[in-house]
Amino acid sequence: MPLYAIVGTDHPDSLSNRLSVRPAHLGRLEALKSEGRLVLAGPFPAVDAADPGAAGFTGSLVVAEFESLEVARAWAEADPYCGAGVYESVSVKPFKHVLP
């Protein structure tokens, strides 16, 4: 199955929304992981720190296998972060894993 990179860019000051729906967001990622389709996932801290505290995050990256670009886009649009207004925009692109 092909890989796709999903990049969500957060609205400014969306940390409280992000935290409120994070369990549902992580549940969807855990489902991909259990299916063996998740390559990596994580947020972009707003500051150079493992725990950005109140600075929050500027977005997220997910690299996973999907049947097609359309399926990847539909999965991304159904993310709780979209529904809760965390993401200002979401980009979905084909991804070619080269290294490691």
ABEGO torsion letter per residue (X at the ends): XBBBBBBBBBBBGAAAAAAAAAAAAAAAAAAAAAAGABABBEBBBABBBABAEAAEBAEBBBBBBBABAAAAAAAAAABAAAAAGABABBBBBBBBBAOX
